[in-house]
Amino acid sequence: MTTALGVLGMPGFTAYAGLLAIGKPQPGETVAVAAATGPVGSAVGQIAKLHGARAIGIAGGERKVAHLHELGFDAALDHRAADLPGRLADAAPDGLDVYFENVGGAVWQAVLPQLNEFARVPVCGLAAHYNATSLPEGPDRSAQLMQSVLSKSLTLRGFIQREFVPTMFEDFLRDMTGWVTSGQVQYTEDITEGLDRAPEAFVGMLHGRNFGKTLVRVS
């Protein structure tokens, strides 16, 4: 039943719709996704593989990086380790055709120079900025971003999954149910026992301490 809150529910549909409607991965292309062990990111990478693309996952910590390899990602990078831009360039020698954005912040800064001409960026979340109480310090990089958008003909498209429900949800249920049943898409769940621990679980998720879909069992 928990899959209705994860891989077969809103998170899974977010991955399916955002990647296929906006990212449109093609065989042989390279897809990168941040927060890659979460319920959205892990599905993005596995769906990309099913469509013939290479999948690069970016996550925090050695345990999560190891799990990405278990899921079949072609490369897995720890964003907490040194020189993420350099390691990403090594992992994607031909650049990135799709970047599924869940995080923003330093990960986005590492990704932007690696985007190929005509790359597509579904913007699903900006977790690095959720706790911000002021504008970021340092130089304004919006001009750099806009120059890249122009010179590389990039597509940056924010979305909320509900816009795709009328046109894609039935296809999602059919496809994802088949992939999960066959084992082609795997998922993990991080279950906390007791409603009284819900705040603890929520804060832990925002700090990246969860592993997979965060759930609270209330009874």
ChimeraX attribute file (.defattr): number of C-alpha atoms within 10 A of each C-alpha:
attribute: neighborCount
match mode: 1-to-1
recipient: residues
	/A:1	6
	/A:2	13
	/A:3	17
	/A:4	11
	/A:5	15
	/A:6	23
	/A:7	28
	/A:8	19
	/A:9	17
	/A:10	19
	/A:11	20
	/A:12	26
	/A:13	26
	/A:14	25
	/A:15	27
	/A:16	28
	/A:17	26
	/A:18	26
	/A:19	26
	/A:20	18
	/A:21	13
	/A:22	20
	/A:23	24
	/A:24	19
	/A:25	24
	/A:26	17
	/A:27	12
	/A:28	12
	/A:29	20
	/A:30	27
	/A:31	30
	/A:32	29
	/A:33	28
	/A:34	30
	/A:35	24
	/A:36	28
	/A:37	28
	/A:38	26
	/A:39	26
	/A:40	28
	/A:41	27
	/A:42	28
	/A:43	28
	/A:44	31
	/A:45	31
	/A:46	22
	/A:47	22
	/A:48	28
	/A:49	24
	/A:50	14
	/A:51	16
	/A:52	14
	/A:53	21
	/A:54	25
	/A:55	26
	/A:56	26
	/A:57	28
	/A:58	25
	/A:59	25
	/A:60	18
	/A:61	15
	/A:62	15
	/A:63	12
	/A:64	23
	/A:65	21
	/A:66	15
	/A:67	18
	/A:68	25
	/A:69	14
	/A:70	10
	/A:71	17
	/A:72	18
	/A:73	22
	/A:74	18
	/A:75	18
	/A:76	25
	/A:77	23
	/A:78	20
	/A:79	23
	/A:80	13
	/A:81	11
	/A:82	9
	/A:83	11
	/A:84	19
	/A:85	19
	/A:86	11
	/A:87	16
	/A:88	25
	/A:89	16
	/A:90	12
	/A:91	17
	/A:92	21
	/A:93	10
	/A:94	13
	/A:95	21
	/A:96	28
	/A:97	26
	/A:98	29
	/A:99	27
	/A:100	28
	/A:101	25
	/A:102	22
	/A:103	20
	/A:104	19
	/A:105	13
	/A:106	12
	/A:107	22
	/A:108	17
	/A:109	14
	/A:110	19
	/A:111	21
	/A:112	17
	/A:113	15
	/A:114	19
	/A:115	24
	/A:116	18
	/A:117	17
	/A:118	15
	/A:119	24
	/A:120	24
	/A:121	27
	/A:122	25
	/A:123	21
	/A:124	22
	/A:125	18
	/A:126	14
	/A:127	18
	/A:128	16
	/A:129	14
	/A:130	11
	/A:131	8
	/A:132	9
	/A:133	7
	/A:134	7
	/A:135	7
	/A:136	10
	/A:137	6
	/A:138	6
	/A:139	6
	/A:140	9
	/A:141	9
	/A:142	9
	/A:143	9
	/A:144	12
	/A:145	13
	/A:146	12
	/A:147	12
	/A:148	17
	/A:149	18
	/A:150	12
	/A:151	10
	/A:152	14
	/A:153	14
	/A:154	20
	/A:155	17
	/A:156	17
	/A:157	14
	/A:158	14
	/A:159	16
	/A:160	12
	/A:161	19
	/A:162	13
	/A:163	10
	/A:164	16
	/A:165	15
	/A:166	8
	/A:167	10
	/A:168	17
	/A:169	18
	/A:170	10
	/A:171	14
	/A:172	20
	/A:173	17
	/A:174	11
	/A:175	13
	/A:176	21
	/A:177	16
	/A:178	13
	/A:179	16
	/A:180	15
	/A:181	10
	/A:182	10
	/A:183	10
	/A:184	15
	/A:185	22
	/A:186	17
	/A:187	19
	/A:188	17
	/A:189	17
	/A:190	15
	/A:191	16
	/A:192	18
	/A:193	13
	/A:194	11
	/A:195	13
	/A:196	11
	/A:197	13
	/A:198	17
	/A:199	11
	/A:200	11
	/A:201	21
	/A:202	17
	/A:203	12
	/A:204	13
	/A:205	17
	/A:206	13
	/A:207	11
	/A:208	16
	/A:209	15
	/A:210	21
	/A:211	17
	/A:212	23
	/A:213	22
	/A:214	21
	/A:215	18
	/A:216	17
	/A:217	12
	/A:218	11
	/A:219	6
